[in-house]
Amino acid sequence: MDERIKTQDAILSKLGIDELNPMQTEAGVAIAQNADVVIVSNTGTGKTLAFLLPLIKMMNPSIAGIQTLILVPSRELAIQIEQVIREMGSGYKVNAVYGGRSGAKDRLALNHPPSILVGTPGRVADHFRRQTIRTVDIAYLVLDEYDKILEVGFADEMQEIIGELRLLKRKVLTSATENVSFPDYLDLNKPIILKFKAERSQDLQVKV
C-alpha cells in the first residue's frame, strides 16, 4: 500500500478520537459487507466519519481518478465535508464543487482529479454534461443528507448522475428522517437500513 495512505487508527489519532461510537462501528461493518446501505441518524452524530472510514479503506491508491463521489444538498455541507476529509489526512486528495464557486476553480481542480469529490447535485450534473468529470473510476457513491437533497429539489440531477455511474460497488445514503422513499433510479438492491433512534443520540455524540 502507498505509504501516504493512512490506516483507520492513524486517521482517528489525527482527529483526536479515541474510539468510534456504536453507530459508526455498525455502519462501518455494514458498508464493508453490503452494496447498498442507508444510515438513519440524527444530525451531529458522526455520520460523515461513519461512511468515510470504510470507503477510504476500500479505495485503491493506485487509481488516479475520482473513486468516491459524495453528493450533498448545500454548499455549506460540501465545504464542511471537504474540510473533514482534509483533517483526516487519509492521503487521498479531495475537492468540493458547488454552486457559487468559480467554474474556473472547478476546472483547475478537476484537471488533476481528486480521489474523493464532494459536490451539490446541480454542479456535479453540470460537470457530467461538460464531460469535465471522468466517471469510469467512480466506484463509491454517497448521498449525504439524502432527505434534504430531495427537499431542495435535486431529484432530476441525482437521476442524471446515477444514470452515468455504471460501475458502482457501493451506495451509501444518510438521512435524519426515517420515512424517506427510495425512487427506482437509485437502483437499491436489498439495502441494509440502519436506524438509530433519537434517544440514543447522547451515546452517539462524536465529532464528524
Backbone as JSON Lines, residues from 0, in Angstrom:
{"i":0,"aa":"M","n":[0.83,-1.19,0.0],"ca":[0.0,0.0,0.0],"c":[0.87,1.25,0.0]}
{"i":1,"aa":"D","n":[0.4,2.29,-0.69],"ca":[1.08,3.57,-0.71],"c":[1.25,4.05,0.74]}
{"i":2,"aa":"E","n":[2.48,4.41,1.1],"ca":[2.76,4.82,2.48],"c":[2.03,6.1,2.86]}
{"i":3,"aa":"R","n":[1.59,6.87,1.86],"ca":[0.86,8.11,2.14],"c":[-0.56,7.83,2.6]}
{"i":4,"aa":"I","n":[-1.09,6.63,2.32],"ca":[-2.45,6.29,2.7],"c":[-2.47,5.82,4.14]}
{"i":5,"aa":"K","n":[-3.21,6.52,4.97],"ca":[-3.19,6.26,6.4],"c":[-4.22,5.21,6.81]}
{"i":6,"aa":"T","n":[-3.91,4.48,7.87],"ca":[-4.82,3.49,8.42],"c":[-5.92,4.18,9.23]}
{"i":7,"aa":"Q","n":[-6.96,3.42,9.55],"ca":[-8.05,3.99,10.35],"c":[-7.54,4.49,11.7]}
{"i":8,"aa":"D","n":[-6.68,3.73,12.33],"ca":[-6.15,4.16,13.64],"c":[-5.4,5.47,13.52]}
{"i":9,"aa":"A","n":[-4.62,5.62,12.45],"ca":[-3.87,6.86,12.24],"c":[-4.81,8.03,12.0]}
{"i":10,"aa":"I","n":[-5.89,7.78,11.26],"ca":[-6.86,8.84,10.99],"c":[-7.56,9.28,12.28]}
{"i":11,"aa":"L","n":[-7.99,8.31,13.08],"ca":[-8.66,8.65,14.34],"c":[-7.72,9.41,15.28]}
{"i":12,"aa":"S","n":[-6.46,9.0,15.32],"ca":[-5.48,9.68,16.15],"c":[-5.33,11.14,15.7]}
{"i":13,"aa":"K","n":[-5.29,11.33,14.39],"ca":[-5.14,12.69,13.84],"c":[-6.34,13.57,14.2]}
{"i":14,"aa":"L","n":[-7.52,12.94,14.25],"ca":[-8.73,13.68,14.58],"c":[-8.93,13.84,16.09]}
{"i":15,"aa":"G","n":[-8.1,13.17,16.87],"ca":[-8.24,13.25,18.32],"c":[-9.39,12.43,18.86]}
{"i":16,"aa":"I","n":[-9.73,11.34,18.16],"ca":[-10.83,10.47,18.56],"c":[-10.27,9.15,19.09]}
{"i":17,"aa":"D","n":[-10.68,8.78,20.29],"ca":[-10.17,7.55,20.9],"c":[-10.83,6.3,20.32]}
{"i":18,"aa":"E","n":[-12.15,6.37,20.11],"ca":[-12.86,5.22,19.58],"c":[-14.12,5.67,18.86]}
{"i":19,"aa":"L","n":[-14.61,4.82,17.96],"ca":[-15.83,5.11,17.23],"c":[-17.05,4.88,18.12]}
{"i":20,"aa":"N","n":[-18.12,5.6,17.84],"ca":[-19.36,5.36,18.58],"c":[-20.09,4.15,17.97]}
{"i":21,"aa":"P","n":[-21.14,3.63,18.62],"ca":[-21.81,2.43,18.13],"c":[-22.35,2.56,16.71]}
{"i":22,"aa":"M","n":[-22.91,3.72,16.38],"ca":[-23.43,3.92,15.03],"c":[-22.33,3.83,13.99]}
{"i":23,"aa":"Q","n":[-21.2,4.48,14.25],"ca":[-20.08,4.46,13.31],"c":[-19.52,3.05,13.14]}
{"i":24,"aa":"T","n":[-19.42,2.32,14.23],"ca":[-18.91,0.95,14.16],"c":[-19.84,0.06,13.35]}
{"i":25,"aa":"E","n":[-21.15,0.14,13.64],"ca":[-22.12,-0.7,12.94],"c":[-22.19,-0.33,11.46]}
{"i":26,"aa":"A","n":[-22.13,0.97,11.17],"ca":[-22.17,1.42,9.77],"c":[-20.95,0.93,9.02]}
{"i":27,"aa":"G","n":[-19.79,0.96,9.65],"ca":[-18.57,0.5,9.0],"c":[-18.65,-0.95,8.58]}
{"i":28,"aa":"V","n":[-19.19,-1.79,9.47],"ca":[-19.34,-3.21,9.16],"c":[-20.34,-3.4,8.02]}
{"i":29,"aa":"A","n":[-21.46,-2.68,8.08],"ca":[-22.5,-2.82,7.06],"c":[-21.99,-2.39,5.68]}
{"i":30,"aa":"I","n":[-21.27,-1.27,5.63],"ca":[-20.76,-0.78,4.34],"c":[-19.71,-1.72,3.77]}
{"i":31,"aa":"A","n":[-18.9,-2.3,4.64],"ca":[-17.88,-3.24,4.18],"c":[-18.49,-4.49,3.56]}
{"i":32,"aa":"Q","n":[-19.67,-4.87,4.04],"ca":[-20.24,-6.16,3.65],"c":[-21.4,-6.07,2.67]}
{"i":33,"aa":"N","n":[-21.94,-4.88,2.42],"ca":[-23.15,-4.75,1.6],"c":[-23.01,-3.64,0.56]}
{"i":34,"aa":"A","n":[-23.64,-3.85,-0.58],"ca":[-23.53,-2.89,-1.68],"c":[-24.34,-1.62,-1.43]}
{"i":35,"aa":"D","n":[-25.48,-1.74,-0.73],"ca":[-26.37,-0.6,-0.52],"c":[-26.71,-0.48,0.96]}
{"i":36,"aa":"V","n":[-26.38,0.68,1.53],"ca":[-26.59,0.89,2.97],"c":[-27.25,2.25,3.18]}
{"i":37,"aa":"V","n":[-28.25,2.28,4.04],"ca":[-28.91,3.52,4.43],"c":[-28.69,3.72,5.92]}
{"i":38,"aa":"I","n":[-28.17,4.89,6.3],"ca":[-27.93,5.22,7.7],"c":[-28.91,6.31,8.11]}
{"i":39,"aa":"V","n":[-29.78,6.0,9.07],"ca":[-30.74,6.98,9.59],"c":[-30.31,7.34,11.0]}
{"i":40,"aa":"S","n":[-29.88,8.58,11.17],"ca":[-29.38,9.01,12.48],"c":[-29.46,10.53,12.55]}
{"i":41,"aa":"N","n":[-29.59,11.04,13.75],"ca":[-29.72,12.48,13.93],"c":[-28.51,13.23,13.39]}
{"i":42,"aa":"T","n":[-28.73,14.48,13.04],"ca":[-27.64,15.36,12.64],"c":[-26.69,15.52,13.83]}
{"i":43,"aa":"G","n":[-25.39,15.51,13.54],"ca":[-24.41,15.7,14.6],"c":[-24.0,14.45,15.34]}
{"i":44,"aa":"T","n":[-24.33,13.28,14.77],"ca":[-23.99,12.03,15.45],"c":[-22.79,11.32,14.82]}
{"i":45,"aa":"G","n":[-22.16,11.96,13.85],"ca":[-20.93,11.38,13.31],"c":[-21.1,10.57,12.04]}
{"i":46,"aa":"K","n":[-22.15,10.88,11.25],"ca":[-22.39,10.1,10.03],"c":[-21.27,10.28,9.0]}
{"i":47,"aa":"T","n":[-20.66,11.45,8.98],"ca":[-19.6,11.69,7.99],"c":[-18.47,10.67,8.16]}
{"i":48,"aa":"L","n":[-18.0,10.52,9.37],"ca":[-16.93,9.56,9.63],"c":[-17.43,8.13,9.43]}
{"i":49,"aa":"A","n":[-18.72,7.9,9.71],"ca":[-19.29,6.55,9.58],"c":[-19.18,6.03,8.16]}
{"i":50,"aa":"F","n":[-19.37,6.89,7.16],"ca":[-19.23,6.4,5.79],"c":[-17.84,6.6,5.21]}
{"i":51,"aa":"L","n":[-17.12,7.6,5.67],"ca":[-15.8,7.86,5.09],"c":[-14.79,6.77,5.43]}
{"i":52,"aa":"L","n":[-14.76,6.34,6.68],"ca":[-13.73,5.38,7.08],"c":[-13.8,4.07,6.29]}
{"i":53,"aa":"P","n":[-14.96,3.43,6.18],"ca":[-14.98,2.18,5.42],"c":[-14.73,2.38,3.93]}
{"i":54,"aa":"L","n":[-15.18,3.49,3.37],"ca":[-14.97,3.72,1.94],"c":[-13.49,3.99,1.64]}
{"i":55,"aa":"I","n":[-12.84,4.78,2.48],"ca":[-11.41,5.05,2.29],"c":[-10.62,3.74,2.36]}
{"i":56,"aa":"K","n":[-11.05,2.84,3.24],"ca":[-10.37,1.56,3.37],"c":[-10.48,0.73,2.08]}
{"i":57,"aa":"M","n":[-11.59,0.92,1.35],"ca":[-11.81,0.15,0.13],"c":[-11.2,0.79,-1.11]}
{"i":58,"aa":"M","n":[-10.86,2.06,-1.03],"ca":[-10.31,2.76,-2.2],"c":[-8.92,2.24,-2.56]}
{"i":59,"aa":"N","n":[-8.58,2.44,-3.83],"ca":[-7.32,1.91,-4.37],"c":[-6.34,3.06,-4.63]}
{"i":60,"aa":"P","n":[-5.23,3.11,-3.89],"ca":[-4.29,4.23,-4.05],"c":[-3.61,4.28,-5.41]}
{"i":61,"aa":"S","n":[-3.69,3.2,-6.18],"ca":[-3.03,3.19,-7.49],"c":[-3.9,3.8,-8.59]}
{"i":62,"aa":"I","n":[-5.16,4.1,-8.28],"ca":[-6.06,4.71,-9.27],"c":[-5.98,6.23,-9.17]}
{"i":63,"aa":"A","n":[-5.77,6.88,-10.3],"ca":[-5.56,8.33,-10.31],"c":[-6.86,9.12,-10.37]}
{"i":64,"aa":"G","n":[-7.95,8.49,-10.79],"ca":[-9.2,9.23,-10.98],"c":[-10.07,9.29,-9.73]}
{"i":65,"aa":"I","n":[-11.25,9.9,-9.88],"ca":[-12.22,10.0,-8.8],"c":[-12.78,8.61,-8.51]}
{"i":66,"aa":"Q","n":[-12.66,8.19,-7.25],"ca":[-13.2,6.89,-6.85],"c":[-14.47,7.02,-6.01]}
{"i":67,"aa":"T","n":[-14.53,8.07,-5.21],"ca":[-15.68,8.29,-4.33],"c":[-16.34,9.62,-4.65]}
{"i":68,"aa":"L","n":[-17.65,9.58,-4.9],"ca":[-18.42,10.79,-5.16],"c":[-19.42,10.96,-4.02]}
{"i":69,"aa":"I","n":[-19.39,12.12,-3.38],"ca":[-20.29,12.42,-2.27],"c":[-21.2,13.57,-2.68]}
{"i":70,"aa":"L","n":[-22.49,13.31,-2.79],"ca":[-23.46,14.35,-3.15],"c":[-24.11,14.87,-1.88]}
{"i":71,"aa":"V","n":[-24.24,16.19,-1.8],"ca":[-24.79,16.85,-0.6],"c":[-25.79,17.92,-1.02]}
{"i":72,"aa":"P","n":[-26.69,18.33,-0.12],"ca":[-27.72,19.29,-0.52],"c":[-27.29,20.75,-0.57]}
{"i":73,"aa":"S","n":[-26.15,21.08,0.02],"ca":[-25.79,22.5,0.13],"c":[-24.3,22.76,0.0]}
{"i":74,"aa":"R","n":[-23.99,23.97,-0.38],"ca":[-22.6,24.43,-0.47],"c":[-21.92,24.28,0.9]}
{"i":75,"aa":"E","n":[-22.65,24.67,1.97],"ca":[-22.07,24.65,3.31],"c":[-21.63,23.24,3.71]}
{"i":76,"aa":"L","n":[-22.47,22.26,3.4],"ca":[-22.12,20.89,3.76],"c":[-20.97,20.37,2.89]}
{"i":77,"aa":"A","n":[-20.94,20.77,1.63],"ca":[-19.83,20.36,0.76],"c":[-18.5,20.85,1.32]}
{"i":78,"aa":"I","n":[-18.48,22.11,1.73],"ca":[-17.26,22.7,2.29],"c":[-16.88,22.0,3.6]}
{"i":79,"aa":"Q","n":[-17.9,21.72,4.43],"ca":[-17.65,21.07,5.72],"c":[-17.05,19.68,5.54]}
{"i":80,"aa":"I","n":[-17.61,18.9,4.62],"ca":[-17.1,17.54,4.43],"c":[-15.7,17.57,3.81]}
{"i":81,"aa":"E","n":[-15.49,18.49,2.87],"ca":[-14.15,18.64,2.29],"c":[-13.13,18.92,3.4]}
{"i":82,"aa":"Q","n":[-13.5,19.79,4.34],"ca":[-12.58,20.13,5.42],"c":[-12.33,18.93,6.33]}
{"i":83,"aa":"V","n":[-13.37,18.17,6.63],"ca":[-13.22,16.97,7.47],"c":[-12.24,16.0,6.81]}
{"i":84,"aa":"I","n":[-12.41,15.78,5.5],"ca":[-11.54,14.83,4.8],"c":[-10.1,15.32,4.81]}
{"i":85,"aa":"R","n":[-9.9,16.61,4.65],"ca":[-8.54,17.15,4.72],"c":[-7.95,16.92,6.12]}
{"i":86,"aa":"E","n":[-8.77,17.14,7.15],"ca":[-8.3,16.97,8.52],"c":[-7.97,15.51,8.83]}
{"i":87,"aa":"M","n":[-8.65,14.59,8.15],"ca":[-8.38,13.17,8.36],"c":[-6.97,12.79,7.91]}
{"i":88,"aa":"G","n":[-6.44,13.52,6.93],"ca":[-5.09,13.21,6.46],"c":[-4.97,11.8,5.93]}
{"i":89,"aa":"S","n":[-5.97,11.36,5.17],"ca":[-6.0,9.97,4.71],"c":[-4.93,9.67,3.66]}
{"i":90,"aa":"G","n":[-4.45,10.71,2.98],"ca":[-3.52,10.5,1.88],"c":[-4.2,10.62,0.54]}
{"i":91,"aa":"Y","n":[-5.55,10.69,0.54],"ca":[-6.31,10.84,-0.69],"c":[-6.7,12.3,-0.89]}
{"i":92,"aa":"K","n":[-6.53,12.77,-2.12],"ca":[-6.89,14.15,-2.45],"c":[-8.4,14.31,-2.5]}
{"i":93,"aa":"V","n":[-8.89,15.47,-2.03],"ca":[-10.32,15.78,-2.06],"c":[-10.53,17.18,-2.61]}
{"i":94,"aa":"N","n":[-11.61,17.35,-3.35],"ca":[-12.05,18.68,-3.79],"c":[-13.56,18.75,-3.67]}
{"i":95,"aa":"A","n":[-14.08,19.97,-3.54],"ca":[-15.52,20.19,-3.5],"c":[-15.93,21.12,-4.62]}
{"i":96,"aa":"V","n":[-17.07,20.83,-5.25],"ca":[-17.63,21.68,-6.3],"c":[-19.09,21.96,-5.93]}
{"i":97,"aa":"Y","n":[-19.5,23.22,-6.14],"ca":[-20.86,23.6,-5.73],"c":[-21.22,24.92,-6.39]}
{"i":98,"aa":"G","n":[-22.51,25.2,-6.41],"ca":[-23.0,26.44,-6.99],"c":[-22.44,27.65,-6.27]}
{"i":99,"aa":"G","n":[-22.07,28.68,-7.04],"ca":[-21.49,29.89,-6.45],"c":[-19.97,29.88,-6.45]}
{"i":100,"aa":"R","n":[-19.37,28.73,-6.67],"ca":[-17.92,28.64,-6.78],"c":[-17.53,28.86,-8.23]}
{"i":101,"aa":"S","n":[-16.41,29.49,-8.44],"ca":[-15.94,29.78,-9.79],"c":[-15.77,28.5,-10.61]}
{"i":102,"aa":"G","n":[-16.33,28.53,-11.83],"ca":[-16.15,27.4,-12.73],"c":[-14.7,27.18,-13.09]}
{"i":103,"aa":"A","n":[-13.94,28.26,-13.15],"ca":[-12.51,28.16,-13.46],"c":[-11.77,27.39,-12.36]}
{"i":104,"aa":"K","n":[-12.16,27.62,-11.1],"ca":[-11.54,26.9,-9.99],"c":[-11.87,25.41,-10.07]}
{"i":105,"aa":"D","n":[-13.13,25.13,-10.43],"ca":[-13.52,23.73,-10.6],"c":[-12.66,23.04,-11.66]}
{"i":106,"aa":"R","n":[-12.56,23.7,-12.81],"ca":[-11.82,23.08,-13.91],"c":[-10.35,22.86,-13.55]}
{"i":107,"aa":"L","n":[-9.77,23.82,-12.84],"ca":[-8.38,23.68,-12.42],"c":[-8.22,22.48,-11.49]}
{"i":108,"aa":"A","n":[-9.16,22.32,-10.54],"ca":[-9.1,21.19,-9.61],"c":[-9.3,19.87,-10.34]}
{"i":109,"aa":"L","n":[-10.21,19.86,-11.3],"ca":[-10.55,18.62,-11.98],"c":[-9.54,18.23,-13.05]}
{"i":110,"aa":"N","n":[-8.68,19.17,-13.44],"ca":[-7.59,18.82,-14.38],"c":[-6.65,17.8,-13.75]}
{"i":111,"aa":"H","n":[-6.53,17.87,-12.44],"ca":[-5.77,16.88,-11.66],"c":[-6.76,16.27,-10.68]}
{"i":112,"aa":"P","n":[-7.57,15.33,-11.14],"ca":[-8.74,14.89,-10.38],"c":[-8.42,14.36,-8.99]}
{"i":113,"aa":"P","n":[-9.29,14.7,-8.03],"ca":[-9.13,14.16,-6.68],"c":[-9.57,12.7,-6.64]}
{"i":114,"aa":"S","n":[-9.23,12.03,-5.58],"ca":[-9.74,10.67,-5.36],"c":[-11.17,10.72,-4.82]}
{"i":115,"aa":"I","n":[-11.46,11.8,-4.07],"ca":[-12.78,12.0,-3.48],"c":[-13.32,13.34,-3.94]}
{"i":116,"aa":"L","n":[-14.51,13.33,-4.52],"ca":[-15.15,14.57,-4.96],"c":[-16.44,14.75,-4.18]}
{"i":117,"aa":"V","n":[-16.58,15.93,-3.57],"ca":[-17.79,16.3,-2.84],"c":[-18.49,17.39,-3.64]}
{"i":118,"aa":"G","n":[-19.81,17.29,-3.8],"ca":[-20.47,18.34,-4.57],"c":[-21.97,18.34,-4.44]}
{"i":119,"aa":"T","n":[-22.56,19.47,-4.81],"ca":[-24.01,19.55,-4.9],"c":[-24.45,18.93,-6.22]}
{"i":120,"aa":"P","n":[-25.61,18.29,-6.26],"ca":[-26.03,17.6,-7.48],"c":[-26.09,18.5,-8.71]}
{"i":121,"aa":"G","n":[-26.52,19.74,-8.54],"ca":[-26.6,20.64,-9.68],"c":[-25.25,20.88,-10.33]}
{"i":122,"aa":"R","n":[-24.24,21.16,-9.52],"ca":[-22.91,21.44,-10.06],"c":[-22.27,20.18,-10.62]}
{"i":123,"aa":"V","n":[-22.44,19.06,-9.92],"ca":[-21.86,17.81,-10.4],"c":[-22.5,17.39,-11.72]}
{"i":124,"aa":"A","n":[-23.82,17.5,-11.83],"ca":[-24.51,17.16,-13.08],"c":[-24.02,18.04,-14.22]}
{"i":125,"aa":"D","n":[-23.77,19.31,-13.94],"ca":[-23.24,20.22,-14.96],"c":[-21.88,19.75,-15.45]}
{"i":126,"aa":"H","n":[-21.04,19.32,-14.53],"ca":[-19.71,18.8,-14.93],"c":[-19.83,17.51,-15.73]}
{"i":127,"aa":"F","n":[-20.8,16.68,-15.37],"ca":[-21.03,15.46,-16.15],"c":[-21.38,15.81,-17.59]}
{"i":128,"aa":"R","n":[-22.27,16.82,-17.76],"ca":[-22.69,17.22,-19.11],"c":[-21.51,17.78,-19.9]}
{"i":129,"aa":"R","n":[-20.65,18.52,-19.22],"ca":[-19.49,19.12,-19.88],"c":[-18.34,18.13,-20.05]}
{"i":130,"aa":"Q","n":[-18.51,16.95,-19.47],"ca":[-17.51,15.9,-19.52],"c":[-16.18,16.34,-18.89]}
{"i":131,"aa":"T","n":[-16.3,17.16,-17.85],"ca":[-15.11,17.57,-17.1],"c":[-14.84,16.63,-15.93]}
{"i":132,"aa":"I","n":[-15.75,15.69,-15.7],"ca":[-15.55,14.65,-14.69],"c":[-15.52,13.3,-15.39]}
{"i":133,"aa":"R","n":[-14.46,12.56,-15.13],"ca":[-14.33,11.21,-15.69],"c":[-14.98,10.24,-14.72]}
{"i":134,"aa":"T","n":[-15.97,9.52,-15.2],"ca":[-16.78,8.69,-14.3],"c":[-16.33,7.24,-14.2]}
{"i":135,"aa":"V","n":[-15.42,6.82,-15.05],"ca":[-15.11,5.39,-15.16],"c":[-14.54,4.79,-13.88]}
{"i":136,"aa":"D","n":[-13.89,5.6,-13.04],"ca":[-13.29,5.08,-11.82],"c":[-14.17,5.24,-10.59]}
{"i":137,"aa":"I","n":[-15.34,5.87,-10.73],"ca":[-16.2,6.12,-9.58],"c":[-16.88,4.81,-9.17]}
{"i":138,"aa":"A","n":[-16.46,4.3,-8.01],"ca":[-16.98,3.01,-7.51],"c":[-17.86,3.17,-6.28]}
{"i":139,"aa":"Y","n":[-17.76,4.33,-5.62],"ca":[-18.45,4.53,-4.36],"c":[-19.24,5.84,-4.41]}
{"i":140,"aa":"L","n":[-20.52,5.75,-4.12],"ca":[-21.41,6.92,-4.15],"c":[-22.06,7.11,-2.79]}
{"i":141,"aa":"V","n":[-21.99,8.34,-2.29],"ca":[-22.66,8.69,-1.03],"c":[-23.67,9.79,-1.33]}
{"i":142,"aa":"L","n":[-24.89,9.61,-0.87],"ca":[-25.9,10.66,-0.89],"c":[-26.08,11.09,0.56]}
{"i":143,"aa":"D","n":[-25.34,12.13,0.95],"ca":[-25.35,12.56,2.35],"c":[-26.51,13.53,2.58]}
{"i":144,"aa":"E","n":[-27.23,13.32,3.67],"ca":[-28.47,14.07,3.94],"c":[-29.41,13.95,2.75]}
{"i":145,"aa":"Y","n":[-29.63,12.7,2.36],"ca":[-30.45,12.38,1.2],"c":[-31.84,13.01,1.31]}
{"i":146,"aa":"D","n":[-32.41,13.03,2.52],"ca":[-33.73,13.62,2.71],"c":[-33.73,15.1,2.33]}
{"i":147,"aa":"K","n":[-32.66,15.8,2.67],"ca":[-32.6,17.23,2.35],"c":[-32.31,17.46,0.86]}
{"i":148,"aa":"I","n":[-31.55,16.54,0.24],"ca":[-31.32,16.65,-1.2],"c":[-32.66,16.63,-1.93]}
{"i":149,"aa":"L","n":[-33.56,15.75,-1.49],"ca":[-34.88,15.69,-2.1],"c":[-35.68,16.95,-1.82]}
{"i":150,"aa":"E","n":[-35.57,17.45,-0.59],"ca":[-36.33,18.64,-0.2],"c":[-35.98,19.86,-1.05]}
{"i":151,"aa":"V","n":[-34.72,20.0,-1.41],"ca":[-34.31,21.18,-2.17],"c":[-34.43,20.98,-3.68]}
{"i":152,"aa":"G","n":[-34.97,19.84,-4.1],"ca":[-35.35,19.67,-5.5],"c":[-34.27,19.19,-6.44]}
{"i":153,"aa":"F","n":[-33.39,18.32,-5.98],"ca":[-32.3,17.82,-6.83],"c":[-32.59,16.42,-7.39]}
{"i":154,"aa":"A","n":[-33.85,15.99,-7.39],"ca":[-34.16,14.63,-7.83],"c":[-33.73,14.38,-9.28]}
{"i":155,"aa":"D","n":[-34.0,15.33,-10.17],"ca":[-33.65,15.15,-11.59],"c":[-32.14,15.04,-11.77]}
{"i":156,"aa":"E","n":[-31.4,15.88,-11.07],"ca":[-29.94,15.84,-11.18],"c":[-29.37,14.53,-10.62]}
{"i":157,"aa":"M","n":[-29.94,14.07,-9.51],"ca":[-29.47,12.8,-8.96],"c":[-29.73,11.65,-9.94]}
{"i":158,"aa":"Q","n":[-30.89,11.66,-10.55],"ca":[-31.2,10.62,-11.53],"c":[-30.23,10.67,-12.7]}
{"i":159,"aa":"E","n":[-29.91,11.87,-13.15],"ca":[-28.96,12.04,-14.26],"c":[-27.57,11.52,-13.87]}
{"i":160,"aa":"I","n":[-27.13,11.88,-12.69],"ca":[-25.79,11.47,-12.24],"c":[-25.7,9.96,-12.07]}
{"i":161,"aa":"I","n":[-26.67,9.39,-11.36],"ca":[-26.63,7.95,-11.08],"c":[-26.73,7.15,-12.37]}
{"i":162,"aa":"G","n":[-27.46,7.68,-13.35],"ca":[-27.57,7.01,-14.64],"c":[-26.25,6.9,-15.37]}
{"i":163,"aa":"E","n":[-25.29,7.75,-15.03],"ca":[-23.97,7.73,-15.68],"c":[-22.97,6.85,-14.96]}
{"i":164,"aa":"L","n":[-23.33,6.41,-13.75],"ca":[-22.38,5.65,-12.93],"c":[-22.68,4.16,-13.07]}
{"i":165,"aa":"R","n":[-21.96,3.53,-13.99],"ca":[-22.25,2.14,-14.35],"c":[-21.49,1.1,-13.52]}
{"i":166,"aa":"L","n":[-20.46,1.54,-12.81],"ca":[-19.56,0.57,-12.18],"c":[-19.53,0.72,-10.66]}
{"i":167,"aa":"L","n":[-20.65,1.14,-10.08],"ca":[-20.67,1.36,-8.64],"c":[-20.58,0.05,-7.87]}
{"i":168,"aa":"K","n":[-19.74,0.06,-6.83],"ca":[-19.63,-1.08,-5.93],"c":[-20.39,-0.86,-4.62]}
{"i":169,"aa":"R","n":[-20.55,0.41,-4.24],"ca":[-21.24,0.74,-3.01],"c":[-22.07,2.01,-3.21]}
{"i":170,"aa":"K","n":[-23.27,2.01,-2.6],"ca":[-24.07,3.22,-2.48],"c":[-24.44,3.38,-1.0]}
{"i":171,"aa":"V","n":[-24.17,4.56,-0.47],"ca":[-24.49,4.84,0.94],"c":[-25.38,6.07,0.99]}
{"i":172,"aa":"L","n":[-26.5,5.96,1.66],"ca":[-27.4,7.09,1.86],"c":[-27.44,7.4,3.35]}
{"i":173,"aa":"T","n":[-27.41,8.68,3.7],"ca":[-27.62,9.06,5.09],"c":[-28.82,9.99,5.17]}
{"i":174,"aa":"S","n":[-29.52,9.91,6.28],"ca":[-30.72,10.72,6.45],"c":[-30.99,10.9,7.94]}
{"i":175,"aa":"A","n":[-31.57,12.05,8.28],"ca":[-32.02,12.25,9.66],"c":[-33.51,11.92,9.77]}
{"i":176,"aa":"T","n":[-34.13,11.6,8.65],"ca":[-35.57,11.31,8.59],"c":[-35.79,9.83,8.31]}
{"i":177,"aa":"E","n":[-36.67,9.21,9.07],"ca":[-36.88,7.76,8.92],"c":[-37.66,7.39,7.66]}
{"i":178,"aa":"N","n":[-38.77,8.02,7.43],"ca":[-39.68,7.59,6.37],"c":[-39.42,8.32,5.06]}
{"i":179,"aa":"V","n":[-38.3,8.02,4.45],"ca":[-37.94,8.62,3.16],"c":[-38.08,7.55,2.07]}
{"i":180,"aa":"S","n":[-38.71,7.91,0.97],"ca":[-38.89,6.93,-0.11],"c":[-37.62,6.83,-0.95]}
{"i":181,"aa":"F","n":[-37.46,5.71,-1.62],"ca":[-36.29,5.47,-2.45],"c":[-36.74,5.28,-3.9]}
{"i":182,"aa":"P","n":[-36.61,6.3,-4.74],"ca":[-37.03,6.19,-6.14],"c":[-36.28,5.07,-6.87]}
{"i":183,"aa":"D","n":[-36.91,4.57,-7.93],"ca":[-36.33,3.47,-8.69],"c":[-34.94,3.79,-9.24]}
{"i":184,"aa":"Y","n":[-34.7,5.07,-9.57],"ca":[-33.42,5.41,-10.19],"c":[-32.24,5.2,-9.25]}
{"i":185,"aa":"L","n":[-32.49,5.08,-7.95],"ca":[-31.4,4.79,-7.02],"c":[-30.88,3.37,-7.2]}
{"i":186,"aa":"D","n":[-31.72,2.5,-7.75],"ca":[-31.34,1.12,-8.04],"c":[-30.76,0.43,-6.81]}
{"i":187,"aa":"L","n":[-31.47,0.56,-5.69],"ca":[-31.03,-0.1,-4.46],"c":[-31.43,-1.56,-4.5]}
{"i":188,"aa":"N","n":[-30.5,-2.42,-4.13],"ca":[-30.75,-3.86,-4.14],"c":[-30.7,-4.4,-2.71]}
{"i":189,"aa":"K","n":[-31.89,-4.63,-2.15],"ca":[-32.0,-5.12,-0.77],"c":[-31.1,-4.33,0.18]}
{"i":190,"aa":"P","n":[-31.32,-3.01,0.29],"ca":[-30.43,-2.18,1.12],"c":[-30.52,-2.55,2.6]}
{"i":191,"aa":"I","n":[-29.4,-2.45,3.26],"ca":[-29.35,-2.59,4.71],"c":[-29.7,-1.22,5.29]}
{"i":192,"aa":"I","n":[-30.73,-1.17,6.12],"ca":[-31.16,0.11,6.7],"c":[-30.85,0.1,8.19]}
{"i":193,"aa":"L","n":[-29.96,1.0,8.59],"ca":[-29.56,1.12,10.0],"c":[-30.26,2.33,10.6]}
{"i":194,"aa":"K","n":[-31.04,2.1,11.65],"ca":[-31.78,3.19,12.28],"c":[-31.3,3.38,13.71]}
{"i":195,"aa":"F","n":[-30.97,4.62,14.02],"ca":[-30.5,4.96,15.37],"c":[-31.44,6.01,15.93]}
{"i":196,"aa":"K","n":[-32.18,5.63,16.96],"ca":[-33.26,6.47,17.46],"c":[-32.73,7.69,18.21]}
{"i":197,"aa":"A","n":[-33.58,8.7,18.31],"ca":[-33.21,9.97,18.92],"c":[-32.73,9.8,20.36]}
{"i":198,"aa":"E","n":[-33.34,8.87,21.08],"ca":[-32.96,8.73,22.48],"c":[-31.55,8.19,22.67]}
{"i":199,"aa":"R","n":[-30.98,7.67,21.58],"ca":[-29.6,7.17,21.66],"c":[-28.58,8.21,21.25]}
{"i":200,"aa":"S","n":[-29.06,9.39,20.87],"ca":[-28.15,10.38,20.28],"c":[-27.05,10.81,21.23]}
{"i":201,"aa":"Q","n":[-27.34,10.82,22.56],"ca":[-26.28,11.21,23.5],"c":[-25.11,10.23,23.42]}
{"i":202,"aa":"D","n":[-25.43,8.95,23.24],"ca":[-24.38,7.95,23.16],"c":[-23.59,8.06,21.87]}
{"i":203,"aa":"L","n":[-24.18,8.74,20.87],"ca":[-23.58,8.78,19.54],"c":[-22.73,10.03,19.32]}
{"i":204,"aa":"Q","n":[-22.68,10.93,20.27],"ca":[-22.03,12.2,20.03],"c":[-20.51,12.06,19.91]}
{"i":205,"aa":"V","n":[-20.06,12.03,18.7],"ca":[-18.63,12.05,18.39],"c":[-18.46,13.0,17.23]}
{"i":206,"aa":"K","n":[-17.47,13.88,17.28],"ca":[-17.37,14.86,16.2],"c":[-17.16,14.19,14.85]}
{"i":207,"aa":"V","n":[-17.56,14.88,13.82],"ca":[-17.58,14.46,12.42],"c":[-18.38,13.19,12.24]}
